[in-house]
Amino acid sequence: MKRRTTRGLSTAALIGALAIICPILATSSADAAPFSPGYPKTGPHVGQGLSLLVDDESYGTYLYDVDTGDGQEHLIAYCVDFHNSYHPDVPLQEAPWSDLASLTPNGAYISWAMHHSYPHLALTEVESTTGLAFNDGLSDAEAIAATQAAVWLFSDGITLDGAHVQGTPAEQADVAAMYGYLTGPTNTGMQPEPDPTLDLKIDTTVGLAGTPIGPITVTTTGESVDIDAVGFDGAMLVDADGTPTGTVTNGAEVYLDVPGDATGGAVTVSGTTTATATAQVGRLFTPAVTTTPAATQLLAVAAVKAIDVHAEIPVAWKPRPSAPTPPPPLDVTPPPPAPVTQPVEVPRPTPPMPAPIAAPVQAVAEQPQLAYTGLNATESLAVATGLIVGGIVCAAAGRRRRT
C-alpha cells in the first residue's frame, strides 16, 4: 500500500478495490474453510521499508496484515494499487483475479517477484538465491522497498532507480540491485500451482479379516504423508510385503491388515501431509462494500504458510468364514478277535422206541390137538439130502427125453 510522507494523498482517480491472493486449500475430505462473519479484513502494518520518491513525492513502503479470522493465521501482503490509500479494519470479499483486467497480464510477474523475495524467503535465502553482493547484507527495509517498487512497476507502471530511494548510498545500491533482479529477465512469471491435495482411494468395498485389504492408493502434492488406521485394536497399515508402515509418498499403495480371528468391523484410514500453500494468482479480495473513493487498496499476499492437508476414508471387513468341523479320525485298529468257544454238544434226545405193533389176532378154529412126533436134527438132514438128490435125477431125465 502507499502512504505519502511529505505531502497529502495523491488526487489521482481511485480505482477502488482491495484484493488478496490467497492459497486455495483443497483436500479429499473438505474444501478450504469459509471465513467467519466479518472476515477477512485489512489489518495493521507489520513491516516498514525505505520510502520511495515518485514524482518528487515520498511514499512509504510497508507490509500489511490481512486478518482472516479468529484463531487463523494472518496473511502478509504488499500493496498492488499505487493510487489508493490503505485503511485498516475494512471487510473484504473474494473475487477472481480476472475481474481486474488491468492487472491480469502482469499477475504472473507480481507473483514471481513476491515468491523470490522477502518475506516469502528469509533474507539470507534471498542473498544466496539472487547471488547479488549487498552492502553488509540485505536488510528487511531494503527488501521491502525493492519488492514494493517491483510490484508497482507491474501493477501501475511506476519505474524506479537508485536515486528514488530515500536512504544512504549503500541502501540505495542494495534496493536498486534487488529491484533489478525482481524486474529483470530472470522474472519469467509464475503461473498458479496446483492446490495442495491429498487423496486416499480404495477399490475394495469390504475386505476379509486375515487377508490384506486394499490397495489403498495415496495421491498427494505433499512430499510425504503420515497415515494411520484408527478404530480397531490390532488393525494396521502395511506395504505390499506386509511390513508395517506409517509414512508414505505420492503414489504409494498400502493395505489394511486385520487379525484373522477378528469379527466384522471397520476403521478410518487417515492421512495428513504438510503442503506449502503459496500466494498465487487465483484468489482476490475486494472491499465487501463498494464505495467511492475505494475503502482501501489492492493487496497481494507475499508470505506463505504451511498447511496440514487431511484426508480419510472408511475401510470395512467381514469375519473369516468358520472352517467346517472335521470328522473324527477313523480308528484303524482292528477289533480284538472274538474268543473261540468250543461248541457244547447237546445230546440228542433218544427217540422213543415205537411201540410194538400187535399182530392182529385171528380167530382160529380150534383144531384137535395131535400128538407131536417131531424129528431130531439128524433125521431132518437126511430128509433134506434126499430131496436134493431126487431133484437132480429128475432134471437129468428130462433133458434126455428132449434130445
Stockholm file with secondary structure:
# STOCKHOLM 1.0

chainA/1-403         MKRRTTRGLSTAALIGALAIICPILATSSADAAPFSPGYPKTGPHVGQGLSLLVDDESYGTYLYDVDTGDGQEHLIAYCVDFHNSYHPDVPLQEAPWSDLASLTPNGAYISWAMHHSYPHLALTEVESTTGLAFNDGLSDAEAIAATQAAVWLFSDGITLDGAHVQGTPAEQADVAAMYGYLTGPTNTGMQPEPDPTLDLKIDTTVGLAGTPIGPITVTTTGESVDIDAVGFDGAMLVDADGTPTGTVTNGAEVYLDVPGDATGGAVTVSGTTTATATAQVGRLFTPAVTTTPAATQLLAVAAVKAIDVHAEIPVAWKPRPSAPTPPPPLDVTPPPPAPVTQPVEVPRPTPPMPAPIAAPVQAVAEQPQLAYTGLNATESLAVATGLIVGGIVCAAAGRRRRT
#=GR chainA/1-403 SS CBEESSSCCCCSCCCCCCCCCCCCCBCSSCBCCCCCTTCSEEEEEEEECCCEEETTEEEECEEEEEECSTTSCCEEEEECCTTSBCCSSCBEEEECGGGCTTTGGGHHHHHHHHHTSTTTSCHHHHHHHHCCCCTTSCCHHHHHHHHHHHHHHHHHCCCCCGGGBCSCHHHHHHHHHHHHHHHSTTCCCCCCCCCCCEEEEECCSEEETTSCEEEEEEEESSSCEEEEEESSTTCEEECTTSCBCSEECTTCEEEEECCTTCCSEEEEEEEEEEEEECCCTTCEEEESSCCSSCSSCCEEECCCEEEEEEEEEEEEEECCCCCCCCCCCCCCSCCCCCCCCCCCCCCCCCCCCCCCCCCCCCCCCCCCCCCCCCCCHHHHHHHHHHHHHHHHHHHHHHHHHHC
#=GC SS_cons         CBEESSSCCCCSCCCCCCCCCCCCCBCSSCBCCCCCTTCSEEEEEEEECCCEEETTEEEECEEEEEECSTTSCCEEEEECCTTSBCCSSCBEEEECGGGCTTTGGGHHHHHHHHHTSTTTSCHHHHHHHHCCCCTTSCCHHHHHHHHHHHHHHHHHCCCCCGGGBCSCHHHHHHHHHHHHHHHSTTCCCCCCCCCCCEEEEECCSEEETTSCEEEEEEEESSSCEEEEEESSTTCEEECTTSCBCSEECTTCEEEEECCTTCCSEEEEEEEEEEEEECCCTTCEEEESSCCSSCSSCCEEECCCEEEEEEEEEEEEEECCCCCCCCCCCCCCSCCCCCCCCCCCCCCCCCCCCCCCCCCCCCCCCCCCCCCCCCCCHHHHHHHHHHHHHHHHHHHHHHHHHHC
//
